[in-house]
Each structure stands twice: as C-alpha cells, then as structure tokens.
Amino acid sequence: MSKDNHREQLRHKQLSVVGIAGCAKRLVILALDKDFTGRLTSVKANAKFSSSQAGPEQGVSSEGGDLRKVVASLKQRFGLQFVYCWHSVSGYWAGVMPDEARMDNVKSSIVFAKPSSSILEVSPETAWEAPALYGIGVPDDPALLYHNMHTYLASCGIDGVKVDCQSTLGLLPSCTADPRSQSERHHAALEASVATHFPGNHMINCMCHSTEDLYRMKDTAVARASEDFWPNDESSSRPHIAQNAYNSLFMAPLVLPDWDMFQSTDVSARLHAMARAVSGGPVYVSDKPGCHDVQLLRQLVLPDGSIYRAAGVGRPTLDCLFVDVLRDGVSLLKVWNVNAVTLVVGVFNLQGDCQGAAAVKQQDPAGDTLPPSHHNSVPA
C-alpha cells in the first residue's frame, strides 16, 4: 500500500511483521474504516481497491475495484502467505442494505437492538450506540450472504476472514426472546461457508463473548478475548491485558483466545509484547508498513516467521482470581502458561486504571500514567 492516508484507513494486522525485521511475513488482515451506520451494498470491492496504489479519495461508493490485483500485489510485495478480510457477522457494521439490487438476492430487514436490563446495568452506553439508534440490516438468509461474500473473496485470493460484531446478534429482540433464533442460524451458516471457501479453518471470531456465540462455535477455533486495542491511549492498555487474562480463563475450554493486535511503536508496546508472549495465542501487530520497533519484534518472532508460542493458554494464577489487579493498589497480575520444558509466568503491574468503557472513562479520562511500584513473589 502506498499512500499514508490509505494505510491508516486499512489496518494492517501482520503476523510476524515486515522484512526489515529479518522475519518472514505470514498474515495480513484488511479491515475498513469504522462507520457504524454503514450498510453493505455489494460484496464486491469498490474503487479504493482498483490497484495497490489506490486510496480513499476514490470514494467508497464508486465501482471499479480489482481486489484480486490488490491481493496479488500484497502477497508479492510483502511476501505474505495469507491475506484475510474483515467483515461483520451481518456483512458490514450496520448489516445489509435492504432492497439493494447489487446484493444478488440477499434480502434483509432493519431490526433495532434492544439491550436487556442486565446488559444496560453493565454497559449503559449500548442504549445509544448505533445498533439501537440506526438498527441492523439482518439478512433473511445468512447462508446466502456468506456464500456470496466468501465466493467472491476466495476468487480474489483471500485466504480467510475475521468476523466481527458477533455479540450484536444477542441484542436483537428475536435473539433476546430466544438466543438460538439468530445466533444459531448465523453461526451454522458462517462455519459451513468458511469450511467450503477457506479450507483449513481460516477464520477468527471477534467481539463474540456472549454465550450464545461461544457455545455455537462448533468448528472454528480462534476467538478474540478482549475489547479493542486502542493505539496512543496508554490508559486503555492495562485494562486490555487484564480483560484478556481473565476472559481466557472462561474461554480456554471452548476456543483458543486471541489477545488482539498491538502496535510495536505504541507507548505501551513492551507491556503488550510481554502479554502476547505468555498468552499462548497468535501474535499480530497493526504497524503501518515500514514503521516498526524492530528490536522489540525480534524478541517475539523467529527469522522464519514462527513465534515463541507457549503450549497452553495464558490464565491468571490462583491468587489473582478474586483480587482487583487494576485498582486495589496492591495486587499484581500473574499469568501462567507452560512450554515444552518448563512453566512460564508473566507478572504485570496494571494498577492505576479502570475499565476502558466510555462511560467509565468520563470519570477517569486519563487513567494513571505512572502506577506506583508493587512487590510480589512467585513461589517456586
């Protein structure tokens, strides 16, 4: 990719990173800018993908995309083995545009999210987020949507998908009354399509912590374990790592937790790198091509592109389970794992920050940028 503004709009999540680090490149994920009210009007690429030199100035609604050419260029230029494409469980952020001729007979209906009282108690902001205010264009036939999307993507050289917004299904009225109604239909259709179009189980589940999602992942194995990584927001990094560790305790029997990407040049990059090393999951970075902390990345990645991956799933030690590692002013987070020869323990001082949700950030917008020192021990 060439132009800076285009690079910022397409987030490059690369397993192993760029050649200047002396590492083989394995994976890049293409994900579009966040427009939470946007609806899918075509499964085909627009003019922003007319070539590897194109950018957002071509316009999101203009036609003339050549995704096959762009994917081939990425693989050849950066030596990539896999290119994945992001899409939401309903196609795009706000689902599928109803009565859109270019959607090849994929029909949809606008359904407005109605969060339950339990969800509102924990996350009151869901009452005024886009799914509640603008609705989701829910496809009448998810299997047809996924078949059309994945057939096109596979024909363009895309090797897999990252499927976002999965827990949104649980906010829809039909799913609130009967969680099986939407989530079961979507997950069954999604996994069947991935098996057909991306053999080898090339799919990452994302924003999928609702039990109606987790319990329906019968074939796919990888699932995001946390809220998004927020670059240039130091106060969000410590809650991000705590979320991953504690969610992994719950998710590990069902899926392989994915601790999300990070940026190697971020102010908290070293903290994130240490967490990924003990996580037992994949390692991604969302660095802008050519902008990397090479020395840090070389501590995570071997020259052939493989990583120092632990054999299990990183989880909190027993003494961390019922303490507040973010705000009690005393406790350190200890994450344990194993490898082929020994036990691995990562110890993190995450004190000074609370949950990164918008409602809480209004009370503590900056967090504690310099948490106090704490001392603890790891028994032999």
Disulfide bonds with the S-S distance in Angstrom:
none
